Amino acid sequence: MSMWRITLGAGWSSAATHRVELSDPMQTANNARNLAAPLDEERARKDVGHDSIVPGTLETCPTINRCPLTLQQGNFSVIIDVLLKGVAWIGQATSAAPQAVICSRDAGYCMLRGYAPESISDRVTIEINGNRPMKPLPPEKIASYTLAQLRKRTAVPIDVVADREALAVQFARTILQRVRTAGKRKKRVVIIMPVGPTGQWRQMADIAAAEKIDLSRLSIVSMDEYLTPDASRNVPTSDPFSFTDFIKGQFAQKAIRKCGFKKQNWIVPNPKDTSAVEATIERWGGVDVAFAGIGLNGHIAFNEPPAASECWTDESFAKSPTRIIKLAETTKATNSIFGTGGDLGRVPDFAVTIGMKEILSARRVHVFLDWHWQRFVLRRTLLGPVSRSFPASFLQTHKDVRFTITQEVATPHSLVPE
C-alpha cells in the first residue's frame, strides 16, 4: 500500500482527531507541467500570512485512496487516515511529486510546493476535529492554563518541585547524575549553563564534594557575560555584575580543589573572539545538555527579541551564533529589580551571549524556572506562536526538551493585581 506522508511543525496537537483531504489538481496537461515548477514562496506567504505559516515536507509512495499520514511536532507524532481524491494524480506521484507544503494555521489549508499557486485547486484542505488547524492561544487564555491543561496540550515533559531550594537541588543532581553515568563510560559531559537560576551552582559543588563525585570529565560553556560600557571586553571579576566571578565563588573554586574539575574545561563567551565558543563545542564533540532559564521577554541566554530595525527573520534568528548584544530595556529593568535595588542606570548596557544556534544544536535542552513571574513565561513558551519576538518559543522546534518548575510557576496566574 502506498502512502503520502506530511510532516508539519508547531501548532498541531497530539490529542486531536485529524482529517486531511488532498484534492486532485491534475485535471489538465497544463497542471501536470506546473508540477515541476517551484512554488512562488513569497507569493504564498502573502496569501496565507507570514506569521501563520507552518513549514512542512511531503513524501510519496505509490498508492491510492486511503492511507496513513504522519503529523509531527518536537518529540511526538500522530498517524492518521488520509483521503486521497484523484487517482490520476497519485499515479504520477512517483515521477513528479511535490516536495513540501506550506500550511496556514489561520486559513485552514496547505499549499503544495511544486505548483504555481494560481488556483485554489492547488490547495490541500486540512481539518482538525472538523475545524481548522489549531491556532496559537491568545495571551489571556495562555495565562489561565492549569498544569493539567499544559500537559494535555504539549508533549514536553514538565516536572514540578516544591520551591526554589528544591529546584536548585534537583538542578544540581540532574547534572551530577549525568556526570556519574558518563564517568562509568569514561566519556566527557558537555553542558551549557546559565548563571541563573543561581542556587544550583553551590549545590553542585557541595554535593559533588560530599559524595566524592569526580568532575574531571565535566565541561561547561557559560551562556553569557556582561560587557564593559564600550562592549570591548567582559566586565572585570571585581564588578558585582560579573557572572564569571559568581560562578567561581559558588562552584569552580571548590570543584577544582575537591572534585577534580579542570579550569580548561570551562569556557566563557568573549567579545574578542566570539567564534571560540562554537569551535570549542565542536572540539568537545557537541553539547549534551543546554540548561537554561527564560527571561521575562522570552530571552534565553541573552538572545533578546530583536528590534524591528534589526534585519532578522525567524529562520536566521534560530541560527544566530555567539555575538555581542545590547540588552533590552525589559531585561535591564528586571535585572535592576533583583540586582541593584531598582537602579536602572547601574545595569550594563551590553553583553556577550551564546546564540540560539548553540542552544538549539544541543542534544537536549532542560529549562528550570523558579520565579513567580515565569508563570506566563512557561505558558507562552510552550503554547504561543514560534517567533523571534519571544525567543524561548523556538524550544517548541527542538526534539528533546524538558522543563522543571516550582509549584508557584505551575500555578496559573489569576491576573489580579497583587
C-alpha positions as CSV (number, residue, x, y, z in Angstrom):
1,M,0.0,0.0,0.0
2,S,1.4,3.4,-0.9
3,M,1.1,6.5,1.2
4,W,1.6,10.2,1.4
5,R,3.4,11.5,4.4
6,I,3.3,15.1,5.5
7,T,5.4,16.4,8.4
8,L,4.2,19.7,10.0
9,G,5.9,21.9,12.5
10,A,4.5,23.8,15.6
11,G,0.8,24.3,16.1
12,W,-0.5,20.7,16.0
13,S,-2.0,18.7,18.8
14,S,-1.3,15.0,19.5
15,A,-4.7,14.8,21.3
16,A,-6.8,16.0,18.4
17,T,-8.6,13.9,15.7
18,H,-7.1,15.0,12.3
19,R,-8.6,14.5,8.8
20,V,-6.8,15.7,5.7
21,E,-8.2,15.7,2.1
22,L,-5.9,16.0,-0.8
23,S,-7.9,17.3,-3.8
24,D,-6.8,16.4,-7.3
25,P,-5.2,19.4,-9.0
26,M,-4.0,17.4,-12.1
27,Q,-7.0,17.8,-14.4
28,T,-5.1,19.1,-17.4
29,A,-1.8,18.7,-19.0
30,N,-1.0,22.3,-18.1
31,N,-1.4,21.5,-14.4
32,A,0.8,18.4,-14.9
33,R,3.6,20.7,-16.3
34,N,3.1,23.1,-13.4
35,L,4.0,20.2,-11.0
36,A,7.7,20.6,-11.9
37,A,7.7,24.4,-11.3
38,P,8.8,25.7,-7.9
39,L,6.2,27.4,-5.7
40,D,6.5,31.2,-5.5
41,E,7.0,31.2,-1.8
42,E,6.9,34.9,-1.5
43,R,3.5,35.0,-3.1
44,A,2.4,32.1,-1.0
45,R,3.5,33.9,2.2
46,K,1.4,36.9,1.2
47,D,-1.5,34.6,0.5
48,V,-1.5,32.8,3.9
49,G,0.0,35.5,6.1
50,H,3.7,35.3,7.1
51,D,3.2,34.8,10.8
52,S,0.8,31.9,10.3
53,I,2.9,29.7,8.1
54,V,3.8,26.2,9.3
55,P,6.6,24.7,7.1
56,G,6.5,21.0,6.3
57,T,7.7,18.3,4.0
58,L,5.8,15.9,1.7
59,E,7.0,12.5,0.7
60,T,5.2,10.0,-1.6
61,C,4.7,6.3,-2.0
62,P,2.9,4.6,-4.9
63,T,-0.8,4.3,-3.7
64,I,-4.4,5.3,-4.0
65,N,-7.4,6.2,-1.8
66,R,-7.0,5.9,2.0
67,C,-3.6,5.8,3.6
68,P,-1.8,6.9,6.8
69,L,-0.3,10.4,7.3
70,T,2.1,11.5,10.0
71,L,1.9,14.8,11.7
72,Q,4.9,15.5,13.8
73,Q,5.9,18.2,16.3
74,G,9.0,18.1,18.5
75,N,9.2,14.7,20.2
76,F,5.7,13.4,19.3
77,S,4.0,12.2,16.1
78,V,0.4,11.3,15.2
79,I,-0.5,8.8,12.5
80,I,-4.0,9.5,10.9
81,D,-6.0,8.5,7.9
82,V,-5.8,10.5,4.7
83,L,-8.4,10.5,2.0
84,L,-6.8,10.9,-1.4
85,K,-9.0,12.2,-4.2
86,G,-7.8,11.9,-7.7
87,V,-6.2,8.6,-8.7
88,A,-4.6,10.1,-11.8
89,W,-2.6,12.4,-9.7
90,I,-1.5,9.7,-7.4
91,G,-0.5,7.5,-10.3
92,Q,2.0,10.1,-11.4
93,A,3.3,10.9,-8.0
94,T,6.4,8.7,-8.2
95,S,7.9,10.7,-11.1
96,A,6.9,14.3,-10.3
97,A,5.8,14.7,-6.7
98,P,5.5,18.0,-4.8
99,Q,8.4,18.2,-2.3
100,A,6.8,20.1,0.5
101,V,3.8,22.0,1.8
102,I,3.3,25.5,3.2
103,C,0.4,25.5,5.7
104,S,-1.7,28.3,7.2
105,R,-2.9,27.9,10.8
106,D,-5.5,30.7,10.2
107,A,-6.8,30.0,6.7
108,G,-7.1,26.2,7.3
109,Y,-5.2,24.9,4.2
110,C,-1.8,23.9,2.9
111,M,-0.3,24.8,-0.5
112,L,1.8,22.3,-2.3
113,R,5.3,23.4,-3.1
114,G,5.8,22.4,-6.7
115,Y,2.7,24.1,-8.1
116,A,2.2,27.6,-9.4
117,P,-0.3,29.0,-6.8
118,E,-2.8,30.5,-9.2
119,S,-5.7,28.2,-8.4
120,I,-7.5,27.2,-5.2
121,S,-7.4,23.7,-6.6
122,D,-3.7,23.7,-5.7
123,R,-4.6,23.8,-2.0
124,V,-4.9,21.0,0.5
125,T,-7.9,21.2,2.9
126,I,-7.0,20.4,6.5
127,E,-9.5,19.7,9.2
128,I,-8.9,19.0,12.9
129,N,-11.9,17.7,14.8
130,G,-14.0,19.1,12.0
131,N,-12.4,22.6,12.4
132,R,-9.4,24.4,11.2
133,P,-5.8,23.7,12.4
134,M,-5.0,24.7,15.9
135,K,-4.1,28.3,16.3
136,P,-1.6,29.6,18.9
137,L,-3.5,30.6,22.0
138,P,-4.1,34.3,22.8
139,P,-2.2,35.6,25.9
140,E,-5.2,35.9,28.1
141,K,-6.1,32.2,27.6
142,I,-2.5,31.1,27.9
143,A,-2.2,32.7,31.3
144,S,-5.1,30.7,32.8
145,Y,-3.9,27.3,31.7
146,T,-3.6,24.8,34.6
147,L,-0.7,22.4,34.8
148,A,-3.1,19.6,33.7
149,Q,-4.1,21.6,30.6
150,L,-0.5,22.3,29.8
151,R,0.4,18.6,30.0
152,K,-2.5,17.7,27.8
153,R,-1.7,20.2,25.1
154,T,2.1,19.7,24.9
155,A,4.2,16.6,24.7
156,V,7.1,18.4,26.6
157,P,7.7,16.8,30.0
158,I,7.1,19.2,32.9
159,D,8.4,18.2,36.3
160,V,7.2,20.1,39.4
161,V,9.2,20.6,42.7
162,A,8.1,22.3,45.8
163,D,10.1,25.5,45.8
164,R,13.3,27.3,44.7
165,E,15.5,25.4,47.1
166,A,14.2,22.1,45.9
167,L,14.6,23.2,42.3
168,A,18.3,24.1,43.0
169,V,18.9,20.7,44.4
170,Q,17.1,19.0,41.5
171,F,19.1,21.1,39.0
172,A,22.4,20.1,40.6
173,R,21.6,16.4,40.9
174,T,20.4,16.3,37.3
175,I,23.9,17.4,36.2
176,L,25.8,15.2,38.6
177,Q,23.8,12.1,37.6
178,R,24.8,12.7,34.0
179,V,28.4,13.1,35.1
180,R,28.3,9.9,37.1
181,T,26.8,8.0,34.1
182,A,29.4,9.4,31.7
183,G,32.2,8.7,34.1
184,K,31.4,5.0,34.0
185,R,31.8,5.1,30.3
186,K,34.9,7.4,30.5
187,K,33.1,10.0,28.4
188,R,33.2,13.8,28.5
189,V,30.0,15.6,29.5
190,V,29.4,18.9,27.8
191,I,26.8,21.3,29.2
192,I,25.7,24.9,28.5
193,M,24.9,26.6,31.8
194,P,23.1,29.8,32.8
195,V,24.2,31.8,35.8
196,G,20.5,31.8,36.9
197,P,18.7,30.1,38.4
198,T,21.5,30.6,40.8
199,G,21.2,28.1,43.6
200,Q,22.4,25.1,41.6
201,W,26.0,26.2,41.5
202,R,26.7,25.9,45.2
203,Q,24.6,22.8,45.5
204,M,26.5,21.2,42.7
205,A,29.9,21.9,44.3
206,D,28.7,20.8,47.8
207,I,27.0,17.6,46.7
208,A,29.9,16.6,44.5
209,A,32.4,17.2,47.3
210,A,30.3,15.3,49.9
211,E,29.7,12.3,47.6
212,K,33.1,12.3,46.1
213,I,31.9,12.7,42.5
214,D,34.7,13.2,40.0
215,L,34.1,16.3,37.9
216,S,37.2,15.9,35.7
217,R,35.1,14.9,32.7
218,L,32.7,17.8,33.1
219,S,33.0,20.6,30.5
220,I,30.9,23.8,30.9
221,V,30.0,26.5,28.4
222,S,28.8,29.6,30.2
223,M,25.8,31.1,28.5
224,D,26.7,34.8,28.7
225,E,28.6,37.6,30.4
226,Y,28.1,41.3,30.9
227,L,30.4,43.7,29.0
228,T,32.1,47.0,29.7
229,P,30.4,50.2,28.6
230,D,32.2,50.2,25.2
231,A,31.4,46.5,24.7
232,S,35.0,45.7,24.0
233,R,35.6,43.2,26.9
234,N,33.9,41.2,29.7
235,V,33.3,43.1,32.9
236,P,36.2,42.5,35.3
237,T,35.7,39.9,38.0
238,S,35.8,42.7,40.6
239,D,32.5,44.0,39.1
240,P,29.4,42.9,41.2
241,F,27.7,42.0,37.9
242,S,30.4,39.6,36.8
243,F,28.8,36.2,36.2
244,T,32.3,34.7,36.0
245,D,33.2,35.8,39.5
246,F,29.9,34.5,40.8
247,I,30.4,31.0,39.3
248,K,34.0,30.9,40.6
249,G,32.9,31.7,44.1
250,Q,29.8,29.4,44.1
251,F,31.2,26.5,42.2
252,A,34.5,26.5,40.4
253,Q,37.0,27.1,43.2
254,K,35.6,24.3,45.4
255,A,35.1,22.0,42.4
256,I,38.7,22.4,41.3
257,R,40.1,22.0,44.8
258,K,38.0,19.0,45.9
259,C,36.3,17.3,42.8
260,G,38.9,17.4,40.1
261,F,37.2,20.0,37.9
262,K,39.6,21.4,35.4
263,K,39.8,25.2,34.7
264,Q,40.4,24.5,31.0
265,N,37.1,22.7,30.8
266,W,35.2,25.9,31.4
267,I,34.7,28.5,28.6
268,V,33.1,31.9,28.9
269,P,32.0,33.8,25.8
270,N,34.3,36.7,25.0
271,P,33.7,39.6,22.6
272,K,37.3,39.5,21.4
273,D,36.7,36.1,19.8
274,T,33.0,35.1,19.6
275,S,33.8,32.2,17.3
276,A,35.7,30.5,20.1
277,V,32.6,29.1,21.7
278,E,31.4,27.2,18.6
279,A,35.0,26.0,17.9
280,T,35.3,24.7,21.4
281,I,32.0,23.0,21.4
282,E,32.9,21.2,18.1
283,R,36.2,20.1,19.6
284,W,34.5,18.8,22.7
285,G,32.1,16.7,20.5
286,G,28.9,18.8,20.8
287,V,26.7,19.8,23.7
288,D,24.9,17.0,25.6
289,V,22.5,19.3,27.5
290,A,21.8,23.0,27.3
291,F,20.5,24.1,30.7
292,A,18.6,27.3,30.7
293,G,16.3,29.8,32.4
294,I,14.0,32.1,30.5
295,G,13.7,35.9,30.8
296,L,10.5,38.0,31.1
297,N,10.6,38.9,27.4
298,G,11.4,35.3,26.4
299,H,15.1,35.7,26.1
300,I,17.1,32.5,26.5
301,A,20.8,33.3,27.4
302,F,20.8,36.9,26.3
303,N,19.2,36.2,23.0
304,E,16.8,39.2,23.2
305,P,13.8,39.7,20.9
306,P,15.3,41.7,18.1
307,A,14.1,45.3,17.4
308,A,12.1,46.0,14.3
309,S,15.1,47.8,12.8
310,E,17.2,44.7,13.0
311,C,17.3,42.5,9.9
312,W,16.4,39.1,11.4
313,T,13.9,36.6,10.1
314,D,12.7,33.8,12.3
315,E,14.8,31.4,10.4
316,S,18.0,33.4,10.7
317,F,17.4,34.2,14.3
318,A,17.1,30.5,15.1
319,K,20.6,30.1,13.6
320,S,22.1,33.1,15.4
321,P,25.7,32.5,16.7
322,T,27.6,33.7,19.7
323,R,27.6,37.5,19.5
324,I,27.6,40.9,21.3
325,I,24.1,42.2,22.0
326,K,22.6,45.3,23.5
327,L,20.3,44.4,26.4
328,A,16.6,45.1,26.0
329,E,15.1,47.6,28.4
330,T,12.8,44.9,29.7
331,T,15.9,42.9,30.7
332,K,17.6,45.9,32.3
333,A,14.5,46.7,34.3
334,T,14.1,43.1,35.5
335,N,17.8,42.9,36.5
336,S,17.7,46.2,38.3
337,I,14.9,45.0,40.5
338,F,16.8,41.9,41.5
339,G,20.4,43.2,41.4
340,T,20.6,47.0,42.1
341,G,17.6,47.8,44.2
342,G,16.0,49.5,41.2
343,D,19.0,51.5,40.0
344,L,18.4,51.0,36.2
345,G,21.5,53.0,35.3
346,R,23.8,50.6,37.1
347,V,22.8,47.6,34.9
348,P,25.3,47.2,32.0
349,D,24.0,48.0,28.5
350,F,25.9,45.2,26.7
351,A,26.6,41.5,27.0
352,V,28.1,38.7,25.0
353,T,25.9,35.6,24.6
354,I,25.9,32.2,23.0
355,G,23.4,32.1,20.1
356,M,20.2,30.3,19.5
357,K,22.3,28.1,17.2
358,E,24.3,26.7,20.1
359,I,21.3,26.2,22.3
360,L,19.1,24.5,19.7
361,S,22.0,22.3,18.5
362,A,22.3,20.7,21.9
363,R,21.2,17.1,22.1
364,R,18.8,18.0,24.9
365,V,17.5,21.3,26.4
366,H,16.5,21.4,30.0
367,V,14.8,24.5,31.4
368,F,14.5,25.4,35.1
369,L,12.0,28.1,36.2
370,D,11.6,29.3,39.8
371,W,10.4,32.9,39.7
372,H,6.6,33.7,40.2
373,W,6.6,35.9,37.0
374,Q,7.7,32.9,35.0
375,R,4.2,31.5,35.2
376,F,3.3,33.3,32.0
377,V,6.8,32.8,30.5
378,L,6.3,29.0,30.8
379,R,2.9,29.1,29.1
380,R,3.9,31.5,26.4
381,T,7.0,29.4,25.6
382,L,5.0,26.1,25.2
383,L,1.7,27.4,23.8
384,G,2.3,30.6,21.9
385,P,3.5,31.0,18.3
386,V,7.1,30.2,17.4
387,S,8.6,33.6,16.8
388,R,11.8,35.7,17.3
389,S,9.5,38.1,19.2
390,F,9.7,35.5,22.1
391,P,12.9,33.6,21.6
392,A,12.2,30.8,24.0
393,S,9.3,29.8,21.8
394,F,11.9,28.2,19.4
395,L,12.2,25.4,22.0
396,Q,9.0,24.0,20.5
397,T,11.0,23.0,17.5
398,H,13.6,21.0,19.5
399,K,13.2,17.2,19.6
400,D,14.2,16.8,23.3
401,V,13.1,19.5,25.7
402,R,12.2,19.1,29.4
403,F,11.0,21.7,32.0
404,T,11.5,21.6,35.8
405,I,9.5,24.2,37.6
406,T,8.4,25.2,41.1
407,Q,4.8,24.7,42.3
408,E,4.5,28.5,42.2
409,V,5.3,28.6,38.5
410,A,2.9,25.6,37.8
411,T,0.0,27.6,39.3
412,P,-1.8,29.8,36.8
413,H,-1.8,33.5,37.5
414,S,-5.2,35.0,38.3
415,L,-4.4,38.3,36.6
416,V,-5.4,40.1,39.7
417,P,-3.0,42.9,40.8
418,E,-1.0,41.9,43.9
